[in-house]
Amino acid sequence: MSVHRDEKRLTAPDILARKGGVPITMLTSYHAHTAGLCDRHCDSILVGDSLGMVMHGLETTVPVTLDMMILQGLAVMRGSKRALVVVDMPFGSYEASKEQAFHSAARIMKETGCGAIKLEGGVRMAETVRFLVERGIPVMGHVGLTPQSINTLGSFRAQGRDPANWGPIEADAKAVADAGAFAVVLEAIAEPLAAKITRDVPIPTIGIGASAACDGQVLVLEDMLGLSPWVPKFVKRYADLGPSIEAAVAAYAEEVRSRAFPGPENVYPVKKPS
C-alpha cells in the first residue's frame, strides 16, 4: 500500500525524527523512471555507488567516480518529488582529508540538488563527518560491511558474527552518531549486534542484511526485483522480473525476424487525399 504524502520533500531532520517510530523505507535508484516509482512508497532514495556493479557490470564499487554519482543523482532528483535523496560518496572522493570530503560533497549537493550524502567508515571518518555537518552537509554514515574497503576486507562477508568482534563495530556506529550523522546504514551485521546498536545510538539505523529491529531498511532495487543474477542472503526478491524481461526480448526478436513486427497498427499510413 502506498503512503500518500502532501508535504514537501523530506529532509535529513525529518528522517532523524523517525528514530524509534514507523520504520523508514529506503531503496536505491539510479534512473528518473525508477525514482518516480520508488518515490511513491519510500521515505528516502539512495543513489548508491552500487550503480557501478548494477549499471556498469563492475566487480566492485571501487572504480565508481564522482562524475558517475552526480550524473545518476541528477536523474533521480528529476524523477522524484517527495523522498529524501541521498547520494553516495564514491571511493577516493573523501578519504584523503576533511577538505577533500567537503569539496566532493559540496559538488554533489550543488550539482544534483540532493538532500544528503552518505560515506563509509566509523571511527576513522568521524572527524570528517563532523567537519561536513558543521558546514551544512547532512551525512548518513555506513558501518559494518563497507564495500569500498573490499580490497582490505578480502570478501563481502558478514560482520559481527563473533560477539568478541562487536566492540569496534559498536564504536564505529557511536562515533558517526556523535559526529552529527543523521542516520547510519548497518550492512551485513549479525542480527543481535544490529539490534543492540539500534538501541544504543540516538540516530536512526538503516539495515541492509542486519535486523528487523533497525529503524529502517534499504535494498538495492534491482536485487529485490530479481534483475540481478546473484544476490546476497539478506535480499528478499519481491519480484522475478529478469525472466519476464528476457521472454519479452525473445518474443520481440522472433517477431522482427519473422516480420510480424511492426504490424499495421505500428506504422504510419500515407494520408488520403482530401
C-alpha positions in Angstrom: 0.0 0.0 0.0 1.4 3.4 -0.9 1.7 6.2 1.6 0.1 9.4 0.4 2.1 12.5 1.3 1.2 16.0 0.6 4.1 17.6 2.4 7.2 18.9 0.8 10.3 16.8 0.1 11.6 15.0 3.2 14.8 16.3 4.8 17.6 14.8 6.9 16.0 16.2 10.1 12.7 14.5 9.1 14.5 11.2 8.9 16.3 11.8 12.2 13.0 12.5 13.9 11.8 9.0 12.9 14.1 7.3 15.4 12.1 4.6 17.1 9.0 5.4 15.1 7.4 3.9 12.0 10.3 2.1 10.1 12.0 4.2 7.4 11.7 2.8 3.9 14.6 3.2 1.5 15.6 1.8 -1.8 18.3 2.5 -4.3 17.6 4.1 -7.7 19.8 5.4 -10.5 17.2 6.5 -13.0 14.5 9.0 -13.2 11.7 6.5 -14.0 12.6 4.1 -11.2 13.0 7.0 -8.9 9.4 8.0 -9.7 8.2 4.6 -8.8 10.1 4.4 -5.5 9.2 8.0 -4.6 5.5 7.0 -4.2 6.4 4.5 -1.4 9.8 5.3 0.1 10.9 7.9 2.6 14.4 8.0 1.1 16.1 7.0 -2.1 19.8 6.1 -2.2 21.8 6.8 -5.3 24.2 4.1 -4.3 27.7 3.5 -5.7 26.3 0.0 -6.3 25.5 1.5 -9.6 29.0 0.5 -10.7 28.0 -3.1 -10.3 24.3 -2.9 -11.3 24.6 -0.5 -14.2 28.2 -0.9 -15.5 29.0 -4.5 -14.7 31.9 -3.7 -12.5 33.1 -6.3 -10.0 33.2 -3.8 -7.1 32.2 -0.3 -6.3 35.8 0.9 -6.1 36.1 2.2 -9.7 33.0 4.4 -9.4 33.7 8.1 -10.0 32.3 11.4 -8.6 31.0 12.2 -12.1 29.1 9.0 -12.3 27.4 9.6 -9.0 26.5 13.2 -9.9 25.0 12.1 -13.3 22.7 9.5 -11.7 21.9 11.7 -8.8 20.6 14.3 -11.2 18.4 11.7 -12.9 17.0 10.6 -9.5 16.3 14.1 -8.4 14.4 14.8 -11.7 12.3 11.7 -11.2 11.4 12.1 -7.5 9.4 14.7 -5.6 8.9 13.6 -2.0 11.7 11.3 -0.9 14.9 12.4 0.7 17.6 11.7 -2.0 20.9 10.6 -0.6 24.0 10.3 -2.9 26.9 8.0 -2.1 30.4 9.5 -1.9 32.5 7.2 -4.1 35.8 5.7 -3.1 38.7 8.2 -3.3 36.5 11.3 -3.1 36.7 11.9 0.6 39.3 9.8 2.4 42.3 11.9 1.8 41.3 14.8 4.0 38.3 16.7 5.5 38.8 19.4 3.0 38.7 16.9 0.1 35.5 15.4 1.5 33.9 18.8 1.8 34.7 19.8 -1.8 33.4 16.5 -3.1 30.2 16.6 -1.0 29.5 20.2 -1.9 29.9 19.5 -5.5 27.4 16.6 -5.3 24.9 18.7 -3.4 25.2 21.8 -5.7 25.1 19.9 -9.0 22.4 17.4 -8.1 20.2 19.2 -5.5 20.1 16.1 -3.3 19.4 16.4 0.4 22.3 14.4 1.9 25.4 12.4 1.2 26.5 9.0 2.5 30.0 7.9 3.3 31.5 4.7 4.6 33.6 4.4 7.8 33.1 4.8 11.5 35.8 6.0 14.0 38.3 6.8 11.2 35.8 9.0 9.4 34.1 10.7 12.5 36.2 13.8 12.2 35.3 14.2 8.6 31.6 13.6 9.3 31.7 16.4 12.0 33.6 18.7 9.6 30.9 18.2 6.9 27.9 18.6 9.2 29.3 21.8 10.7 29.5 23.2 7.2 25.9 22.4 6.3 26.1 19.0 4.7 23.8 16.3 6.1 25.7 13.0 6.4 24.4 9.4 6.5 27.0 7.1 7.9 27.7 3.5 6.8 29.4 0.9 9.1 29.7 -2.9 9.3 30.4 -4.3 5.9 31.9 -1.4 3.9 32.1 -2.4 0.2 34.6 0.3 -0.7 37.1 -1.5 1.6 36.7 -4.8 -0.2 40.4 -4.9 -1.1 41.3 -4.8 2.6 38.4 -6.9 3.9 39.1 -9.6 1.3 35.4 -10.6 0.7 31.9 -9.4 1.1 31.4 -11.3 4.4 29.0 -10.6 7.2 30.4 -8.7 10.2 30.0 -9.2 14.0 29.1 -12.9 13.9 31.5 -13.5 16.7 30.5 -11.4 19.8 34.2 -10.9 20.5 34.3 -8.6 17.5 31.4 -6.5 18.4 33.3 -3.7 20.1 34.8 -2.0 17.0 31.6 -2.1 15.1 29.7 -0.6 18.0 32.4 2.1 18.4 32.0 2.9 14.7 28.3 3.5 14.9 28.6 5.6 18.0 31.4 7.6 16.5 29.4 8.7 13.4 26.3 9.4 15.6 28.4 11.6 18.0 29.9 13.4 15.0 26.5 14.5 13.8 25.3 12.0 11.2 21.5 12.0 10.9 21.3 8.2 10.3 23.7 5.3 9.8 23.5 2.2 7.5 24.3 -1.1 9.2 25.3 -3.5 6.4 25.7 -7.3 6.8 25.8 -7.2 10.6 24.8 -10.1 12.9 21.2 -9.5 13.9 21.7 -9.2 17.7 24.5 -6.7 17.2 22.4 -4.6 14.8 19.5 -4.6 17.4 21.9 -3.6 20.1 23.4 -0.7 18.1 19.9 0.4 17.3 19.1 0.6 21.0 22.3 2.3 21.9 22.6 5.1 19.3 20.4 8.2 19.2 20.1 8.3 15.4 18.1 6.0 13.0 19.8 2.8 11.9 19.1 1.7 8.3 19.6 -2.1 8.0 20.7 -4.0 5.0 21.4 -7.5 6.0 21.0 -6.5 9.6 17.9 -6.7 11.9 14.2 -6.0 11.6 14.8 -4.1 14.9 16.6 -1.4 12.9 14.8 1.9 12.4 14.6 1.3 8.7 15.6 -0.9 5.8 17.4 -0.4 2.4 17.9 -2.8 -0.5 19.3 -2.4 -4.0 16.2 -2.1 -6.2 17.5 -4.4 -8.9 18.2 -7.1 -6.3 14.8 -7.1 -4.9 13.2 -7.1 -8.3 15.0 -10.2 -9.5 17.1 -8.4 -12.1 20.5 -9.3 -10.6 21.9 -12.8 -11.4 23.1 -13.2 -7.9 22.1 -11.6 -4.6 23.3 -11.9 -1.0 21.4 -14.0 1.5 19.9 -10.9 3.1 17.9 -9.9 0.0 14.3 -10.9 -0.4 13.2 -11.0 -4.0 9.8 -9.3 -4.2 9.5 -10.0 -7.9 11.3 -12.1 -10.5 11.5 -9.7 -13.5 14.6 -11.0 -15.1 13.0 -14.0 -16.8 10.0 -11.9 -17.8 12.2 -9.3 -19.5 14.2 -11.9 -21.3 11.0 -13.6 -22.5 9.8 -10.2 -23.8 13.1 -9.6 -25.6 13.0 -13.1 -27.1 9.4 -12.6 -28.4 10.4 -9.2 -29.9 13.4 -10.7 -31.6 11.4 -13.5 -33.1 8.7 -11.2 -34.4 11.3 -8.9 -36.0 12.9 -11.9 -37.7 9.6 -13.2 -38.9 8.4 -9.7 -40.0 5.4 -10.0 -37.7 6.5 -6.7 -36.1 5.9 -4.0 -36.9 2.3 -4.7 -37.8 -0.3 -2.4 -39.4 -1.1 -0.9 -36.1 2.5 0.1 -35.5 3.2 2.0 -38.8 2.1 5.3 -40.2 0.0 5.1 -43.4 0.1 7.8 -46.2 -2.6 10.4 -45.7 -5.5 10.1 -48.1 -6.2 13.0 -50.4 -8.8 15.3 -49.0 
